[in-house]
Amino acid sequence: FIHWCIIVLIIIALTRPQSTQSIEKTTSEGIDILLVLDISGSMRAEDFEPVNRLQAAKSVIRSFLQDRRNDRIGLVVFSGKSIALCPLTTDYLMLVKLLKEVEIGIIEDGTAIGLALANATNRLRHSTTKSKTIILLTDGENNTGEIDPITAANAAKTIGIKVYTIGVGTEEGALIPYHDPIFGKRYRPIRAYVDEESLKQIAEITNGRYFRATDEHKLAEIYQEINQLETTKIETTEFIRHKELAGYFMFPATILLILKIALVSILRKIP
């Protein structure tokens, strides 16, 4: 029995049994994205029923954040001035909380598109990621600020930033609510002029794209399309380790061989 056990163990050892361990190393490079949101008075317009333009934009942006992974995202809001409300971060819960608090009137009124774009560009100036993106949403034309939009777009292009521009609002205009001291909430018609030519130029200069949203559904589709265009790059490297198992069979074969020799020697001495 010992003799045959030794032979079987040696045969198995000679076949060089191995165990294989596969290790997958995944590295991902996120994208730096700055959301630039117009909060001027005309964003109160209620042509994105049942909500106004700003509320629709905030809702769609929240959905956009749910689909991002490994990206640093920040928020710049503007009207007559521009404020970086949230620096680049991966804490999307904090970003959503800050977005929820955004309201029309926290900055003096106006539409400083160029200033907002320059502010966002400055925030991305020291970014080390390969992909830097700005998503600029507005319903008007640049009418204030020290920097014009085309100059800001050229500055963005210089440091490799891609700008997606979105013009919101229906062509026929909309009703904007206001408070009447006697009758309460009232409406007046407005026809906000979206400077599509400038928004198209900004996108073209920076190798981005221009979109027009006339309702919340279309706006959601635009952010979804941008979400697919700006995907996170993931690189996967697989390592395979082989472990020789022959020793696990040769060692007991050796022990059994020694035992066999010892037993044979003992048995020969017995009369």
C-alpha positions as CSV (number, residue, x, y, z in Angstrom):
1,F,0.0,0.0,0.0
2,I,2.8,2.4,0.9
3,H,4.6,1.5,-2.3
4,W,1.7,2.3,-4.5
5,C,1.0,5.6,-2.6
6,I,4.6,6.7,-3.3
7,I,4.2,5.9,-7.0
8,V,0.9,7.8,-7.3
9,L,2.3,10.9,-5.4
10,I,5.4,11.0,-7.6
11,I,3.3,10.7,-10.8
12,I,1.1,13.6,-9.7
13,A,4.2,15.7,-8.7
14,L,5.7,15.0,-12.2
15,T,2.6,16.5,-13.9
16,R,3.5,19.9,-12.3
17,P,0.1,20.8,-10.8
18,Q,-0.4,24.5,-10.4
19,S,-2.9,26.9,-8.8
20,T,-3.8,30.0,-10.8
21,Q,-4.7,33.3,-9.1
22,S,-6.0,36.1,-11.3
23,I,-5.7,39.6,-10.0
24,E,-7.5,42.5,-11.8
25,K,-6.1,46.0,-11.3
26,T,-8.5,48.7,-12.2
27,T,-7.5,52.4,-12.5
28,S,-9.9,55.1,-13.4
29,E,-9.4,58.7,-14.4
30,G,-12.3,61.1,-13.6
31,I,-13.3,64.2,-15.4
32,D,-13.4,67.7,-13.9
33,I,-16.8,69.3,-14.6
34,L,-18.0,72.7,-13.7
35,L,-21.7,73.4,-13.9
36,V,-22.4,77.0,-14.8
37,L,-26.0,78.0,-14.0
38,D,-27.9,81.2,-14.9
39,I,-30.0,82.4,-12.0
40,S,-31.1,85.7,-13.5
41,G,-34.7,87.0,-13.1
42,S,-35.9,85.6,-16.4
43,M,-35.2,82.1,-15.1
44,R,-38.5,82.5,-13.2
45,A,-40.4,82.1,-16.5
46,E,-42.9,79.2,-16.2
47,D,-42.7,77.8,-19.7
48,F,-41.3,74.5,-18.3
49,E,-44.6,73.7,-16.7
50,P,-45.4,72.9,-14.0
51,V,-42.1,74.5,-12.8
52,N,-40.0,77.5,-13.8
53,R,-36.8,77.3,-15.8
54,L,-34.5,77.3,-12.8
55,Q,-36.4,74.6,-10.9
56,A,-36.4,72.4,-14.1
57,A,-32.6,73.0,-14.5
58,K,-31.9,72.1,-10.8
59,S,-34.0,68.9,-11.1
60,V,-32.2,67.8,-14.3
61,I,-28.8,68.6,-12.8
62,R,-29.6,66.4,-9.8
63,S,-30.4,63.5,-12.1
64,F,-27.1,64.2,-14.0
65,L,-25.1,63.9,-10.8
66,Q,-26.6,60.5,-10.1
67,D,-25.0,59.1,-13.2
68,R,-21.5,60.4,-12.6
69,R,-18.7,58.3,-11.0
70,N,-15.1,59.3,-10.1
71,D,-15.6,62.8,-11.4
72,R,-15.0,66.0,-9.6
73,I,-17.9,68.4,-10.1
74,G,-18.3,72.0,-9.1
75,L,-21.0,74.7,-9.4
76,V,-20.8,78.3,-10.5
77,V,-24.0,80.4,-10.5
78,F,-24.4,83.8,-12.2
79,S,-26.7,86.7,-13.0
80,G,-25.2,90.2,-12.9
81,K,-22.2,88.7,-11.0
82,S,-20.7,85.3,-10.8
83,I,-20.1,83.1,-7.7
84,A,-18.3,79.8,-7.4
85,L,-20.8,78.2,-5.1
86,C,-19.1,74.8,-4.8
87,P,-15.5,73.9,-5.6
88,L,-14.6,70.8,-7.5
89,T,-15.7,67.8,-5.4
90,T,-16.6,64.2,-5.4
91,D,-19.1,64.8,-2.5
92,Y,-22.2,64.8,-4.7
93,L,-24.5,64.9,-1.6
94,M,-23.0,68.2,-0.5
95,L,-23.3,69.5,-4.1
96,V,-27.0,68.6,-4.3
97,K,-27.6,70.3,-0.9
98,L,-26.0,73.5,-2.2
99,L,-27.9,73.3,-5.4
100,K,-31.1,73.0,-3.5
101,E,-30.4,76.3,-1.8
102,V,-29.8,78.2,-5.1
103,E,-32.5,80.8,-5.6
104,I,-33.0,83.7,-7.9
105,G,-32.1,87.0,-6.3
106,I,-29.0,86.0,-4.3
107,I,-27.0,88.0,-6.8
108,E,-27.8,91.3,-8.4
109,D,-29.7,90.8,-11.6
110,G,-28.3,90.7,-15.1
111,T,-26.7,88.1,-17.4
112,A,-22.9,88.1,-17.2
113,I,-22.2,85.0,-19.3
114,G,-18.6,86.0,-20.1
115,L,-17.8,86.7,-16.5
116,A,-19.3,83.3,-15.4
117,L,-17.3,81.4,-18.1
118,A,-14.1,83.2,-17.1
119,N,-14.8,82.3,-13.4
120,A,-15.3,78.6,-14.3
121,T,-12.2,78.6,-16.5
122,N,-10.1,80.0,-13.6
123,R,-11.4,77.2,-11.4
124,L,-10.2,74.6,-13.8
125,R,-6.9,76.3,-14.5
126,H,-4.9,74.1,-12.2
127,S,-6.7,70.9,-13.0
128,T,-4.4,68.0,-13.8
129,T,-7.0,65.8,-15.4
130,K,-6.9,65.1,-19.1
131,S,-10.6,66.1,-19.6
132,K,-11.9,69.4,-18.3
133,T,-15.5,70.3,-19.1
134,I,-17.9,73.3,-18.5
135,I,-21.6,72.9,-19.0
136,L,-23.1,76.4,-19.3
137,L,-26.9,77.0,-19.1
138,T,-28.5,80.3,-19.7
139,D,-31.8,81.8,-21.1
140,G,-30.5,85.2,-22.1
141,E,-27.7,87.2,-23.7
142,N,-24.6,88.7,-22.2
143,N,-25.5,92.2,-21.0
144,T,-23.1,92.9,-18.1
145,G,-19.8,92.0,-16.7
146,E,-16.2,93.0,-17.5
147,I,-15.4,90.0,-19.8
148,D,-17.2,89.2,-23.1
149,P,-18.1,85.6,-23.8
150,I,-15.9,85.1,-26.8
151,T,-12.8,86.3,-24.9
152,A,-13.6,83.9,-22.1
153,A,-14.1,81.1,-24.6
154,N,-10.7,81.6,-26.1
155,A,-9.2,81.6,-22.6
156,A,-10.9,78.2,-21.9
157,K,-9.6,76.8,-25.2
158,T,-6.0,77.8,-24.2
159,I,-6.1,75.5,-21.2
160,G,-7.9,72.7,-23.0
161,I,-11.4,73.1,-21.6
162,K,-14.4,71.9,-23.6
163,V,-17.6,74.0,-23.1
164,Y,-21.1,72.7,-23.7
165,T,-23.6,75.5,-23.9
166,I,-27.4,75.2,-23.4
167,G,-29.9,77.8,-24.3
168,V,-33.3,77.4,-22.5
169,G,-36.7,78.8,-23.1
170,T,-39.4,78.6,-25.8
171,E,-39.2,80.7,-28.9
172,E,-42.6,82.4,-28.3
173,G,-41.6,83.6,-24.9
174,A,-43.2,82.9,-21.5
175,L,-45.0,84.4,-18.5
176,I,-42.9,85.5,-15.6
177,P,-44.5,85.8,-12.2
178,Y,-44.2,88.9,-10.0
179,H,-45.7,90.1,-6.8
180,D,-48.3,92.8,-6.9
181,P,-48.8,94.5,-3.5
182,I,-52.6,94.6,-4.1
183,F,-53.4,91.5,-6.2
184,G,-50.6,89.2,-5.0
185,K,-49.0,86.9,-7.6
186,R,-49.4,88.2,-11.1
187,Y,-47.8,87.4,-14.5
188,R,-46.3,89.5,-17.2
189,P,-45.2,88.2,-20.6
190,I,-41.5,88.2,-21.5
191,R,-39.6,87.2,-24.5
192,A,-36.1,86.4,-23.3
193,Y,-33.6,86.5,-26.1
194,V,-31.2,83.6,-26.1
195,D,-28.1,84.7,-27.9
196,E,-27.7,81.5,-29.8
197,E,-25.0,82.9,-32.0
198,S,-22.6,83.6,-29.1
199,L,-23.4,80.3,-27.4
200,K,-22.7,78.4,-30.7
201,Q,-19.4,80.3,-31.0
202,I,-18.4,79.5,-27.5
203,A,-19.0,75.8,-28.1
204,E,-17.3,75.8,-31.5
205,I,-14.2,77.6,-30.2
206,T,-13.7,75.0,-27.4
207,N,-14.7,71.9,-29.4
208,G,-17.9,71.5,-27.4
209,R,-21.5,71.6,-28.6
210,Y,-24.5,73.9,-28.4
211,F,-28.0,72.7,-27.4
212,R,-31.4,74.3,-27.2
213,A,-34.0,73.2,-24.6
214,T,-37.6,74.3,-25.0
215,D,-39.0,72.1,-22.2
216,E,-37.8,70.0,-19.2
217,H,-37.9,66.7,-21.2
218,K,-35.6,68.2,-23.9
219,L,-33.3,69.6,-21.2
220,A,-33.1,66.1,-19.5
221,E,-32.2,64.6,-22.9
222,I,-29.4,67.2,-23.4
223,Y,-27.8,66.4,-20.1
224,Q,-28.1,62.7,-20.8
225,E,-26.4,63.2,-24.1
226,I,-23.6,65.2,-22.4
227,N,-23.4,62.4,-19.8
228,Q,-22.7,59.9,-22.6
229,L,-20.2,62.1,-24.4
230,E,-18.2,62.8,-21.3
231,T,-17.5,59.3,-20.0
232,T,-14.9,58.4,-17.4
233,K,-12.0,56.5,-18.8
234,I,-11.3,53.1,-17.1
235,E,-8.2,51.1,-17.7
236,T,-8.0,47.5,-16.5
237,T,-4.9,45.4,-16.2
238,E,-5.1,41.7,-15.4
239,F,-2.2,39.8,-13.6
240,I,-2.1,36.0,-13.4
241,R,0.0,34.3,-10.7
242,H,0.9,30.6,-11.0
243,K,1.8,28.6,-7.9
244,E,3.7,25.3,-8.2
245,L,2.0,22.5,-6.2
246,A,4.4,19.7,-6.9
247,G,6.1,20.0,-3.5
248,Y,2.8,19.3,-1.8
249,F,3.0,15.8,-3.4
250,M,6.7,15.2,-3.3
251,F,7.0,15.9,0.4
252,P,4.6,13.1,1.5
253,A,6.1,10.8,-1.1
254,T,9.5,11.3,0.4
255,I,8.1,10.7,4.0
256,L,6.4,7.5,2.8
257,L,9.6,6.4,1.1
258,I,11.6,6.9,4.3
259,L,8.9,5.0,6.2
260,K,9.0,2.2,3.7
261,I,12.7,1.8,3.9
262,A,12.5,1.9,7.7
263,L,9.8,-0.8,7.8
264,V,11.7,-3.0,5.3
265,S,14.8,-2.7,7.5
266,I,12.8,-3.6,10.6
267,L,11.0,-6.5,9.0
268,R,14.3,-8.0,7.8
269,K,15.7,-8.1,11.3
270,I,12.7,-9.9,12.7
271,P,13.5,-13.7,12.8
